């Protein structure tokens, strides 16, 4: 489970980077609204992925059984 979640977080970071640099790579810098939209959503996707990676211990943590001590 944890490896799958880490893989998805890496994928999200890569997609966010692509969204951010795509106006420069694909050459649609002339359309200002599409340019800004792509870069803003790229940053949002990157921030969400990084936020998930920072809190991955709480997301990926396994629960330990509680043992009662008498």
Secondary structure, 3 states (H helix, E strand, C coil): CHHHHHHHHHHHHHHHHHHHHHHHHHCCCCCHHHHHHHHHHHHHHHHHHHHHHHCHHHHHCCCCCCCCCC
